[in-house]
Amino acid sequence: MAVQTNIATLKKMVDDIQFVGRHLLSVNDLTNEQIYQLFELARTLEPWNRSWVPVLQGTVMATLFFQPSTRTRMSFETAMARLGGSVLTETTPLISSSIAKEETLADMIKVVSQYANIIVIRHPDADEATGAVAYADCPVICGAFGHREHPTQALLDLYTLWRTYGRVEGLRVCVATPDLVAARTGHSMALGLARLGAKVYLASTKDHRIPQEIMDRMKQLKGHVEEVFDLNQDQFNRFISDMDEVYLPGCSAPKGGEAEAWKKLMDDYLVKY
């Protein structure tokens, strides 16, 4: 009886978020209220972190990852398994799927959406992936599209801040990496922080500042946003001494001749204590 009561409670919490059947491609797809409702749902699930709670029994999730992933893909797949659902996974679609036979991504998603109740996609081309989602007959979650966004990673990290401080609003958070152009997690985190009322500080090199598209969206949220550029290690350490948290998103490191120069540049964006 207790398990059934818990399942009923969880299902009501999901229904109250009013997001069933919708795609999640950006942090901006959620309202502030929906984000906090998700946080409350996650906190409710914490006691069953390693348990089986069959709230999604009979649900099939397909994971289509066109780029390498360990934590993101396995987090989704583990969550679905623990919630009673099942998973169809494709980790080498360029080799083992019909994409290898020149099927378009849109066609693939259209077909897979007939098999699954929900799809999680990671793809290197943000525009292609976003366009293909329109052909899906089930909800799609962005597991990272190109350099644009990684909303679920940001939501997890925002949840961590909320659980740690009891709030996000008013926190001073520095998002720091030498290349904020390519840091998709940084984009989503910055948007989420601005949306929830944190004071956001973006530290990068001037040649690799956050894309104007992301900055414009942050300004539309009327959040507190500042940029600083080209700080050396001492300057950076002084700058972050006044922050509540420093967020270091991953970004794509260049290969070949530029790799060594990039590595030296990265040294100034590592927090050393």
C-alpha positions, -999 to 999 in steps of 0.1 A, spaced: 0 0 0 28 24 9 45 19 -25 12 25 -43 7 57 -22 42 69 -31 36 62 -68 4 81 -67 21 111 -50 49 111 -76 25 109 -105 5 139 -91 37 159 -87 46 151 -124 11 161 -135 13 194 -115 44 204 -135 23 205 -166 51 195 -189 39 161 -200 43 155 -238 66 184 -244 102 185 -256 130 197 -234 157 213 -256 167 243 -235 165 255 -199 143 282 -213 117 257 -222 108 256 -185 93 284 -163 108 292 -130 78 275 -113 83 243 -133 121 243 -125 113 245 -88 86 218 -91 112 196 -107 135 202 -78 108 193 -53 101 161 -73 138 152 -74 141 158 -36 111 135 -31 128 108 -51 161 111 -32 153 84 -6 148 59 -34 180 68 -51 191 31 -55 156 16 -53 131 4 -78 100 27 -79 79 16 -108 63 49 -116 72 46 -153 65 9 -157 57 2 -194 75 33 -206 102 29 -233 130 54 -236 154 55 -266 188 70 -263 205 82 -295 240 94 -289 260 106 -319 288 118 -296 307 100 -267 290 100 -233 293 81 -201 276 101 -173 248 116 -193 237 85 -211 240 62 -182 223 86 -159 192 86 -182 193 49 -186 198 41 -149 170 65 -140 146 49 -164 155 14 -152 150 24 -115 117 40 -124 104 7 -139 108 16 -176 130 1 -203 157 14 -226 165 11 -263 200 25 -268 221 34 -298 257 45 -290 273 41 -324 246 54 -348 271 65 -375 281 28 -378 253 6 -367 221 26 -375 204 35 -407 223 68 -406 252 48 -419 230 41 -450 224 78 -454 191 80 -437 184 115 -425 183 123 -388 147 135 -392 137 101 -407 155 82 -379 138 102 -352 104 98 -369 108 60 -369 123 56 -334 95 78 -320 71 50 -331 90 26 -308 96 48 -278 76 69 -254 105 94 -251 138 100 -268 171 114 -255 195 127 -282 230 139 -282 242 153 -316 271 174 -328 250 196 -350 226 217 -330 206 231 -359 202 196 -375 191 181 -342 167 208 -334 151 206 -368 148 169 -367 130 170 -333 100 184 -352 95 150 -368 92 131 -335 59 117 -324 70 116 -288 88 140 -264 125 146 -270 151 155 -244 183 173 -255 213 153 -241 235 181 -256 232 196 -290 265 208 -306 280 237 -287 245 252 -280 231 238 -248 231 209 -223 200 216 -203 197 185 -182 233 189 -169 225 225 -159 193 215 -142 212 189 -121 238 215 -112 212 241 -104 195 215 -82 227 210 -64 230 247 -56 194 247 -45 199 217 -22 231 233 -8 219 268 -2 181 264 -1 179 289 -29 195 300 -62 182 336 -62 209 361 -51 238 336 -52 270 350 -68 282 324 -93 311 326 -117 309 305 -149 346 302 -159 363 286 -189 387 299 -215 363 290 -243 327 300 -235 318 297 -272 320 259 -271 309 253 -234 274 241 -240 269 232 -203 281 267 -194 255 282 -217 226 263 -201 239 269 -166 243 307 -172 207 308 -186 194 288 -157 212 310 -131 199 342 -147 164 328 -149 164 319 -112 178 352 -101 214 345 -94 241 370 -100 261 356 -130 297 364 -138 312 350 -170 350 346 -171 366 337 -204 390 349 -230 378 379 -250 381 360 -282 360 331 -269 332 350 -250 297 335 -245 277 336 -278 257 368 -283 225 346 -287 229 333 -252 238 367 -238 207 383 -254 185 356 -238 201 362 -204 194 399 -207 158 392 -217 155 375 -183 166 408 -167 192 390 -146 225 403 -132 252 394 -158 288 406 -160 317 395 -182 354 396 -174 381 386 -198 417 373 -199 424 372 -162 456 356 -152 457 331 -123 463 357 -96 436 380 -109 412 351 -113 418 339 -77 411 374 -64 380 377 -85 364 344 -73 372 351 -37 339 370 -35 318 343 -52 295 318 -36 303 292 -62 326 288 -93 313 267 -121 338 252 -145 320 238 -175 337 215 -199 344 227 -234 359 211 -265 397 212 -265 413 217 -298 435 191 -314 469 193 -332 490 224 -331 466 245 -311 463 220 -283 494 231 -263 485 268 -264 450 260 -253 463 239 -224 484 268 -212 454 291 -215 433 267 -195 457 269 -165 444 303 -157 409 289 -154 416 261 -129 406 268 -93 436 261 -71 434 259 -34 
